Amino acid sequence: MANERTLIKTRVGIVGGGPAGLMLSHLLSHSGIENLVVEMRDHETIRNTHRAGILEAQAVKMLTDSGINGRVLTHGDEHSGIDLRFNGESHPLDFTDLVDATVTLYAQNEVFVDLAAARERDGGDVRYGAEVTAVFDMETDTPKFHFTDAQGQAFEVHCDILVGADGSRSFCRRAIPEDKRENYTVKYPFAWFGILAEAPKSSAELIYANSPHGFALISQRSESVQRMYFQCDPNEDTSSWDDDRIWAELQRRVDGPDGFELKRGRIFDKSVLPFRSFVREPLSHGRLYLVGDAGHTVPPTGAKGLNLAFADVKVLFEAIDSYYSTRGIALLEGYSDTALKRVWKAQNFSYWMTTMLHTPPNADPFQLKRAIGELETVVNSRYGQQYLAESYTGWPHS
Ligand SMILES: Cc1cc2nc3c(=O)[nH]c(=O)nc-3n(C[C@H](O)[C@H](O)[C@H](O)COP(=O)(O)OP(=O)(O)OC[C@H]3O[C@@H](n4cnc5c(N)ncnc54)[C@H](O)[C@@H]3O)c2cc1C
């Protein structure tokens, strides 16, 4: 069987061409470290998948300073705060005033377009439409994997370092023997109903709304396209929701004495997004290293997923770079512990935002009132606001 496969030798083999895989590939190539990215989906499908939108300043810096391009600065929308809304009242948090930091609204599709274009421009080896079907020999100096490309040709890749950047259902993660891994998981009894609508902005800043009917997030994509979410049952069926019903549900979650009204328009995308908190420890096994969603996922409430993926990549890139320049393995051996420190801070923040802002199904009056008490504690204290602002805009990269 192995005879029928074409052999490829490279230094770093990367499974997954999402933001984590492509960013790592870009940084490695700039340091002259040969690498190969194998991505299951085609370019067009990834470009049209709507996911993250909020980039921490450090993620923006990784895009601009590493020479990808400056489109995030010209096409991204810098935001200096959010509104927390509860009891029908908005409470603006000004991140610039609180922690001297901002975030940038720039859709993950655009991040992908930029990374993919930079890989193509720089002659990077990225195989789209190619699925990795086996990962082995991770405990040796030459980890290996099999993939079949879009034309049906089979390959065996030999590398020095294997990176699992293959997202939340990671094939690489599952290849680690069970007795060498620990999983930490929290499931939530709710999901997000997400829409994209052709409508003007309803608000200058993102609104995170707590209401007795459940959470809602009012966010933006551009002057004419808006992204909004409301808390729903994980088994909700989008086909039973027409535009009028969706707008009415969103509106009742932001209703208040100030008469705030959402600006409506045609809804052209609807989806239900279940989520969980998940961490795999350690983030490495032998010569296999997990980055981004392959190693951990967070609920989207804290807007941390893509940012964490980039933070992992920065730590791993520095470790691999040090390995090839000095042959020292200390940074590679420390990768998991270093990355996990930030991961657990982000898990804590995302869990906190999620439980504070969502209303559990069948919540009793005590739970509803306690959540309001928690929100009041945050908005009425500069320290509380600063805690949220510092975590949301992101801690310095290690
Ligand atoms: C609705 C929603 C909103 C979000 N909002 C935010 C936000 O505002 N801010 C934020 O920071 N994060 C957000 N996130 C999270 C963010 O989208 C993810 O954390 C991010 O995509 C992680 O990047 P990644 O490269 O690790 O994984 P992915 O983007 O999942 O990429 C993994 C890639 O690996 C490929 N792959 C998988 N298996 C194989 C295989 N066997 N062979 C080859 N390729 C394979 C997949 O096709 C995929 O392209 C959101 C997520 C969702 C769903």
The ligand as an ORCA input file, in Angstrom:
! r2SCAN-3c Opt
* xyz 0 1
  C     -20.120     31.391     15.102
  C     -18.720     31.521     15.547
  C     -18.281     32.768     15.945
  C     -16.981     32.923     16.360
  N     -16.569     34.154     16.741
  C     -15.288     34.349     17.086
  C     -14.775     35.663     17.360
  O     -15.500     36.665     17.294
  N     -13.469     35.792     17.682
  C     -12.644     34.697     17.714
  O     -11.448     34.877     18.009
  N     -13.085     33.447     17.453
  C     -14.376     33.234     17.120
  N     -14.810     31.973     16.769
  C     -13.883     30.834     16.798
  C     -12.986     30.754     15.552
  O     -13.763     30.712     14.385
  C     -12.096     29.509     15.659
  O     -11.502     29.500     16.925
  C     -10.999     29.492     14.583
  O     -11.533     29.157     13.327
  C      -9.900     28.478     14.940
  O      -8.975     28.387     13.892
  P      -8.233     27.019     13.587
  O      -7.339     27.304     12.440
  O      -7.665     26.492     14.842
  O      -9.370     25.984     13.179
  P     -10.330     25.968     11.910
  O     -10.640     27.351     11.455
  O     -11.467     25.080     12.259
  O      -9.442     25.300     10.776
  C      -9.133     23.915     10.795
  C      -9.013     23.428      9.359
  O      -8.579     22.082      9.355
  C      -9.213     21.400      8.287
  N      -9.205     19.944      8.562
  C      -9.881     19.277      9.517
  N      -9.606     17.947      9.460
  C      -8.737     17.771      8.434
  C      -8.101     16.625      7.867
  N      -8.299     15.384      8.342
  N      -7.288     16.815      6.797
  C      -7.052     18.070      6.292
  N      -7.644     19.199      6.822
  C      -8.473     19.047      7.864
  C     -10.619     21.994      8.265
  O     -11.222     21.854      7.000
  C     -10.341     23.458      8.626
  O     -10.247     24.313      7.501
  C     -16.107     31.786     16.364
  C     -16.556     30.530     15.957
  C     -17.854     30.393     15.549
  C     -18.331     29.029     15.101
*
